[in-house]
């Protein structure tokens, strides 16, 4: 599903964020990407979605090498990869429905099918009946569910989450992570970046450990 072959990332200022990273996510698997703050977790996710380009090595998504993917093909790639951020990145002047539907409109999804797709994914994440609310009126956990719905609405093959429970209390964090685990059980490939080992230990799932930009034992 996703494969990195000796991938490195060095920034112009001289900072090396990743060095010689090799890993492979099998289709339908779920892993946690763990490590201290600054270990390179967010950088790895940005490389996987072509938000940034590696300085060395090769990256594959399915059968496609995306190491130097042309900019015009990046939107198509991102339709197959759902991404959830810690800070949600929601549009607070748009309703929940509009936030989720935006991902479909960008992908030129048929207009007459958008409403049904959005309603289905909101139900899946436990937000049925919230479609006409503004995100600012929702709790932190509910806002994160909107962000998850937006990531899922294109039915991606791979779901990436960057510290998705960092601002939530333990009960809400468990709920969000159980939701990811449910998607994994239905066959979606899931990679969750976190510095908190509570969830990997609770769910007893494999970890990919980073330490100062390198794979740790």
C-alpha positions in Angstrom: 0.0 0.0 0.0 2.6 2.5 1.1 6.4 1.8 0.9 9.3 4.0 1.7 12.8 2.9 0.5 15.7 4.6 2.2 13.9 7.9 2.4 15.6 11.0 3.7 14.5 14.6 4.1 16.9 17.5 4.6 15.8 21.1 4.7 17.6 24.1 3.2 18.6 25.3 6.7 20.6 22.1 7.1 18.2 20.3 9.5 17.8 16.6 8.7 14.3 15.5 9.6 14.5 11.9 8.3 17.4 9.7 7.4 17.3 6.3 5.6 13.7 5.4 6.4 12.5 2.1 5.0 9.0 0.7 5.8 6.1 -0.9 4.2 2.4 -0.8 5.1 0.4 -3.8 3.9 -3.1 -3.2 2.6 -5.7 -3.4 5.4 -3.1 -3.0 8.2 -3.0 -0.5 11.0 0.1 0.9 12.5 1.1 3.6 15.0 4.0 5.9 14.0 5.6 6.8 17.4 8.4 8.9 18.7 9.2 12.1 20.6 8.2 15.5 19.4 10.5 16.4 16.5 11.3 12.7 15.7 10.1 13.2 12.1 6.6 11.8 12.3 4.8 14.8 10.7 7.5 15.0 8.0 7.0 11.4 7.1 3.2 11.9 6.6 3.8 15.0 4.5 6.1 13.0 2.2 3.5 10.3 1.9 0.9 12.8 0.7 3.4 14.7 -1.6 3.0 17.8 0.5 6.8 17.7 0.6 9.4 16.0 -1.6 12.2 13.7 -0.2 15.8 14.6 -0.4 16.7 11.0 -1.1 15.2 7.6 -1.5 11.9 6.5 -3.2 8.3 6.4 -2.1 5.6 4.1 -3.6 1.8 4.2 -3.2 0.4 1.0 -4.5 2.1 0.3 -7.7 2.9 4.0 -8.4 6.1 5.7 -7.5 5.3 9.1 -6.1 8.8 10.3 -5.2 8.8 13.0 -7.9 5.1 12.9 -8.8 4.1 15.8 -11.1 2.2 18.6 -9.3 -0.8 18.1 -11.7 -1.2 14.5 -10.4 -1.0 15.3 -6.7 -4.8 16.1 -6.3 -5.6 12.6 -7.8 -3.2 11.0 -5.3 -4.7 12.8 -2.4 -8.2 11.5 -3.2 -6.9 8.0 -2.4 -5.3 9.2 0.9 -7.4 10.7 3.7 -5.6 12.9 6.1 -6.6 13.9 9.7 -4.8 16.7 11.5 -4.6 17.5 15.2 -5.9 21.0 14.7 -8.8 19.8 12.4 -8.3 22.5 9.8 -12.0 23.1 9.5 -13.7 26.1 7.9 -15.5 27.7 10.7 -17.8 29.8 8.6 -19.1 26.7 6.8 -21.5 24.1 8.2 -20.5 20.6 9.0 -22.1 19.4 5.8 -20.3 22.0 3.7 -16.9 21.2 5.3 -17.2 17.5 4.4 -18.8 18.2 1.0 -15.9 20.4 0.0 -13.6 17.4 -0.4 -16.1 15.9 -2.9 -16.5 19.2 -4.8 -12.7 19.6 -5.2 -12.7 16.0 -6.6 -15.5 16.9 -9.1 -17.8 14.3 -7.6 -21.3 14.3 -9.2 -23.3 17.1 -7.6 -26.5 15.1 -7.3 -24.7 12.4 -5.2 -22.8 14.7 -2.8 -25.6 15.1 -0.2 -26.1 11.3 0.1 -22.4 10.6 0.4 -21.9 13.3 3.1 -24.9 12.1 5.1 -23.6 8.5 5.0 -20.2 9.4 6.2 -21.5 11.7 9.0 -23.6 8.8 10.2 -20.6 6.5 10.1 -18.6 8.8 12.5 -21.6 9.4 14.8 -22.6 12.9 13.7 -26.0 12.2 12.2 -28.2 15.3 12.8 -25.2 17.7 13.1 -24.9 18.5 9.4 -26.3 22.1 9.6 -24.3 23.1 12.6 -21.2 25.3 12.5 -18.0 23.6 13.7 -17.5 26.3 16.4 -20.7 25.1 18.2 -19.3 21.5 18.5 -17.1 20.0 21.1 -13.4 19.2 20.4 -14.2 15.5 19.9 -17.1 16.3 17.5 -14.9 18.7 15.5 -12.3 15.9 15.2 -15.1 13.6 13.9 -16.0 16.2 11.3 -12.3 16.2 10.2 -12.4 12.4 10.1 -15.6 12.5 8.0 -14.0 14.8 5.5 -11.0 12.5 5.3 -13.2 9.5 4.6 -15.8 11.0 2.3 -13.7 10.2 -0.9 -13.4 6.5 0.4 -9.6 6.6 0.5 -7.5 3.5 0.4 -5.1 4.9 3.1 -6.0 7.0 6.2 -3.2 9.0 7.8 -3.7 10.8 11.1 -1.2 13.2 12.7 -1.6 13.4 16.5 -5.4 13.2 16.1 -6.1 12.8 19.9 -3.5 15.3 21.2 -6.1 17.9 22.3 -8.6 15.4 23.7 -9.2 13.9 27.1 -8.6 10.2 27.6 -12.3 9.1 27.1 -12.6 11.1 23.8 -9.2 9.9 22.7 -10.3 6.3 23.1 -13.5 7.0 21.2 -11.6 8.5 18.2 -9.0 5.8 18.2 -11.7 3.1 18.3 -13.2 4.7 15.3 -9.9 4.4 13.4 -9.7 0.8 14.5 -13.2 0.1 13.2 -12.2 1.5 9.7 -9.1 -0.8 9.8 -11.3 -3.8 10.6 -13.3 -3.0 7.5 -10.2 -3.2 5.4 -8.8 0.4 5.3 -5.0 0.9 5.8 -4.4 3.2 8.7 -1.3 5.0 10.0 -1.6 7.1 13.1 1.3 9.4 14.3 1.4 9.9 18.0 3.9 10.6 20.8 1.5 9.0 23.3 2.0 5.3 23.7 -1.3 4.9 25.5 -3.3 4.0 22.4 -0.8 1.6 20.7 -0.6 -0.2 24.0 -4.3 -0.2 24.6 -5.1 -1.6 21.1 -2.0 -3.8 21.0 -1.1 -2.8 17.5 2.3 -2.6 15.8 4.5 0.5 16.1 6.9 2.1 13.7 9.3 4.0 16.0 11.2 7.0 15.0 14.1 8.6 17.0 15.8 11.7 15.8 14.7 11.0 12.2 15.8 7.4 12.1 14.1 4.1 12.6 14.4 3.0 16.3 14.5 -0.6 17.4 
